[in-house]
Amino acid sequence: MAEGVVARATAVAILDGVLGEGRMLSDFSGEGLAPADRARALRLAETTLRHLEPADRLLDKHLRKSPPLTVRNTLRLAVTERAEGAPAHGVVNAAVEITRNGGKRTAHLAGLVNAVLRALPETVTLLPQKLPRWLRQPLVHSYGRDIVTAIEAVQAQEPPLDLTLRDGFPHPEGELLPTGSLRLRSPGQLSTLPGYAEGGWWVQDAAAALPAKLLQPQPGERILDLCAAPGGKTLQLVASGAQVTALDISAPRMARLQANLTRTSLTASLVTADALHWQPDTLFDAILLDAPCSASGTIRRHPDLPFVKDGSELFALTALQSALIDRALTWLKPAGRLVFSTCSLLPEEGEAQLAAALARHPNLIVERPDLPGIDPHWWTPEGALRLRPDHWADRGGMDGFFLARLRKPG
């Protein structure tokens, strides 16, 4: 078997799962693969998903009819690799071998794959992929075509790795962002980086680190982290000196949170339960609600999302967000504060959700505290934060988030 074929064939199988079965990239276990092959397969699949539409446009010039999905995914992967600068000879040979080894469904199309890939221009250039219509149309309406095009350009790039740092601990060298996160471009093996063994940092997108900062936790406060797993925000809250209860409905995700707490030698009270049915023993000084959402602001890190979602879940998600806000407010002490956040670009899960909450609870106050490194233009007229992937585009972008801090009447 030619060099790199295992990782490439695995990447094709992952693409088949996402595009043919609606499976998430996170469902891929990589069992039985060498760590290097698993990592390469995932990276190849992610990169191909970021360029699927432009790759198809190029391929369709050389195809009389659409081949089976596995063959098309093999071609898509090869085109994407060529656009990344991989040598044509190795890419073509691997694609032909994958097709030939695919059994009766694909083996007879090995010649087609060879011919199509050899017909490609010497230099392959792929434009950024457009968002699916169900998502692009409302975003254009909300932000304008130019901003959406800028968002798509950022989402076509492989994202950098951001770390949240703990004071007084060693950490790797990187670019310190204005909000305090450390950005790494080529991190390598994380467990070998300075500060990993000591629990001096954890991986967390710069935007995802802001909800806990907006809450401004104080030492000794009783704080509830709702929908807490996998735990980056919990770690921030605990590291601030607060007494933290972390709640999430998913036992496997809570196991990841516990593992993160163990590595960092931090402690929180963990509760695996449905927030709509759980009831705390006492009230909290502050609550962080990072609510379930469409995750439309995280597509640069999760390029499978546009292909496994279609917007049909939005109604149920917004209803759940509203219910969680109302329930969380009943658990706050008088004058307590609630940060509501979603990793969504859609106003239904942000600006509209805040307006509806204020209509239901007219005594709530929207607070706009000072936060280091925040561009003034990111604040909405109502006092919330609207973060987009094109913010810091020259630095590699950021995830899209909506954040609002609400104060309960005293």
N, C-alpha and C positions, 0 to 999 in steps of 0.2 A: 504493500500500500504506500502510495506517495506521501511525502512529508506534508503534514498539515491536513490530511484528508479526514482524520477522525474528528478534529475540531470543526471542520467545515461541514461534514455530514451531520454532526450533532446540531450545528447552527441551522441547517436546513430542516431538521426534524423539529426544532423549537419553532421555527417559522410556520411549519405545517400546523403545529398545535395552536399557535396564536391566531393564524389567519383561516385555518380550516375548522378548528374546534372551539374558538373563542376562549382559549386558555390564557392565563396571565403568565408573564415571564417568571413571576415569583413561584409558580407551580413547578418549575423545572428544578429537579433535585441534583442532577448530574451524577447520580449513583453509578459507581463503577468506572468513572472517568478519572484520569489523572488531574490533579488540581490545575495544572497549566492548560490542559485541553478544555476543562470546564470553563475556566475564566475566558479563554479565547473564544469558545463557542458562544458564550453569552454576549461578549463584546461584539462579535460579528453579527449576531442576530439583532442586537439593539441598533447597531449602525445601519443595517439593512432596513429596519423598520423606520428609521429616520429619513430614509431616501427612497421609500417604496414607489411613490407616485412618479417622480422623475425617472427612476430606473425603468418603470413600465413604459413610459413614453419613449424612451430610447429603444427598448427591446421591441416594442410594437412595430417599429419601422422595419424590422427584420423577421417578423413572424406573420405568416399568412392566417393562422388561427391560433387561439390560445392553447398552450399545452397543459397537461395535468398540473395541479397545484404544486406538487413536489418538484417537477421540472422547472416550472416558472420560478419557484423560490430558489432553486439552484442557480438559475440565470440571474435573478435579482441579487443574490449574494455575490456572484462573480462580478457583475457590473459595479456594485458598491465597492468591492475590493479594488477594482481597476481605478475607480475614481479616487481611492485613497492612495494610489500610487504603487500598488502591488504589481510585481512583474507579470506581464500577460501570460508568459509561458506556464508558470506555476499555477496561475488561476485557472487557465483553460484546461490543463491536464487534470487538476483536481475536480473540476466540475464534470468533465467527461467521465472520470472514474466513479464519482458519486452516482451519476445517472446510469452508468453501466451496471453498477452493483445494486440497483434498485429493484431488480427482479422484473417480472413480466410487465409491470405497470410502466416502467421507465427505460429499461435496457435498450429497447429498439429506438429510442430517441437520442442516444448518445451522439450520433452523427449530427443531428439537428443542433444540439447544444454546442458541439465543436464549431459548426458552420456559423452560427449566430454570433458566438463570442469572437471568432476570428474576423468577423465583418465589422466589429466595433472600431471606431477611430482610435488612433494611437494614444491620444489624450482624451480621457473620459471626464467630463465635467457634469456634475449633477446640481441643479438648483435646489434651494430649500423646499421641503415638502409643505404643501398647504394643509391646514387643519381640515378635518371632515366638515361637511356642510352644516351638520346639526350644531357644531360648536363654532365654526367660523362666522356664520351669519349673525348670531347674536353678539359676538365679540366685535365685529365690524360696526354693528349698530351702536355698541356702547363706546368703543374707543376710536373708531375710524380705521379706514383701510391701511393707512401708512403704519399705524402702531401695530396692527395685527400682522402685517408683513414683517415688521421688525421682530415681533415675538416669534414668528415662524423661523426667521433666520437664526435666532438664538437656540431654538429647540432642535435645529438640525445639527447642532454641535454636540460633541461629547462633553458633558458637564465636568467642571473641576470638582475636587473633593474639599469640603469645608469641615473644619473642626471647631468645636466649642472648647475653650481652654479653661482650666481651673487655675486660680491664682496660686503661685508658689510651687508649681510643678514644672518639670522639664517638658518641652514640646519640640516638634520638628521645625525646621526653617521653612518659611513660606511667606505669602503676602498677607499682611494684617489688614483686614478690611475695616472701613470706617466704623462699622457697628461692633467690632471686636472679634469677629470670627477670623480664623486663620485659613487661608485658601492655598491648597496644594495643587500643583499641575501634574506632577508625575510621582505619586506617593509611593508606588511599589508595594511591598508586603507591609501591611499596617502593623502587624504584631512586632515588627523589628524596629519601628520608629521610636525615637526618644519620647519617654513619658507614657508609652502604652502600658507597660507592666505596672507602673505606679498608679494607673488610673487618672492620669493628668489631663485627659481630653477624651472626647468622643466625637464620632462622625455625626454631623448635623448641618444641613444646608443653612446658609446665613439667614435666609428668610424664616426658616423654621425655628431659628433661635430667638426670634423677636417676640413671639407671644409671651414667653416667660419674662422677658425683659420689660415688656409693656405692663405686666402685672406688678413689677417692682416688689418682689417678695422681701419680707423683713425677717431677721432672725427671731425665732420663737413663734412666729405666726402659724396658725393651723390653716393649712392650704389643701384643697382638694384638686387633684389633676384628673379631670374627667376624660374618658377615651384616651388613656395615658400611653398605652403601648405603641411603639417598642421602647419608649422611655427617655428620649433625649430631653424633653421638657421636665420630666420628673427629676432627672439628674441635676438640671439647672436649679430647680426649686430646692432640692435637698442641699446642694452645695452652697446655697445662700444662707443656710442655717434654719430654714423653716421646718416645721413638723408636717410631713407630707403624707396624705393618703392618696394612693394612685389606684384608679378604678378603670377596668376595661372588661368588655364582655368576652374576649377571646383568651382562652387558657394558653394556647401555644404562644401567642404574642406576649402574654404576661410572663411566660417562662423566659422569653428573650429579655424582658425588662429586668427580671431578677438576675439574669446573667450579667447584664450591664451594671446593675447595682453591686454585684459581687466583685466584678473586675475593678470598680472604682472605690470599693470599700465604703460605699454610701448606704444609708438605710432609709427605707420608707415602709409604710404600712400598705400592703398590696391586697386589693379586693377584686376578685373575679366575679362580676355580676352585671346584670342589665340595669343601666342607670335609670330606666323608666320604672323599675320595680324596687330598686334598692332604697333603703332609708338610713341615713347616718344617725349616730347616737347624739351628736352635738352639732352645733352650727359652726361654720368656718369663717375665718377672717377674709379669705379670698378664694376664688375658684377660677381655675383655668379650664375652659371648655374648647378644646380643639376638635370640632364636631366632625362626624362622618360627612363626606361631601363627594362631589364628582371627581376630585383630584385633578381638575383640568389645569391647575397651575403647575403641575409637576411632570408635564409630558416630556420635558427634556431629560428627566431622570427615568421616566417610565414610558418609553415610546410605544409600548403595546396598548396603552389606554385608548387611543383613537380607534383601534381596531376591535376591541372587545367591549366597548361601550357605545351606545347610540343615543344617549340623552333620555331614554325612556325611564330611567331611575330617578330623574330630577324631582318629580312631584313627591315621591316618597321621602327623598333625602331632605328636601326643604321642610316638609312636615315634621320629620324627626328632629331637625335642627331647632325648630320653633319649640317643640315639646321639651327638648333638653334645656333650652334657655329658661323656659318657665319653671322647670323643675329645679334647676340650679339656683335660681333666685330665692326659692323657698329655703335653701340650705345656707344662705348667707346671713351673718349677723347684721344688725342695723349698721348702716354706713359701710358695709362690706363691699368689696369690688369683684367684678366678674369680667374676665377677658374672654370674649367670644372670637374664635378664629376658624377660618376654613382655608384649605389650600386650593382655592377655586378662583378662576377668573370671571365667573359668571355673576352678574349683579344679583340674581335670584338668591345666591348663597352668600351674599355680602351686603351691599348697600340696601337692597330691598328687605333683607332679613333684619337688619338693624332698624329700619323705618317701621317695620311691623312690630318689633319688640317694643319700641318706644310708644307706639300707638296702644299696645296692650298694657303697658306699664308707664303711664305718663310721668310718674315721679322719678324715673331713672335719669341719671345725669351721665352724659358722655364726657369722659375726661381725656385730655390730650397732654400727657406728661412730656417732659423733655427727654428725648432719647438720643444718645450720641450717634452721629453718623447718618441720621435720617435726612434725606432731601426734603425740604419744606413742601415740594410739589407732590410728595407721596401722600400727604394728608388730604382727606376729603373735606368738603365744607362742613360736614356734620362732626368732624373730629376723629374719624376713623383713619386707619392706614390702608392704602390700596397699593400692594406690591405687584409688579409685573415682571415677567422674564426678561424684558428688554431693559429694565433698570440695571445699571452697571454692565451694559452690553460689552463695553470695552474691557471689562474685567472677567467676562465669561458668563454674565447674566446671573439670575437668581430665580428661585421658585416664585410662583404667583400666589400671594396670600391676601386675605382680607382680615383685618384685626380691629376690634373695637373694645375699649375699656369702659365699663358701665359701673356707676356707683349707686348702690341701693340707698334709699332715704335713711337718715339717722333716727 
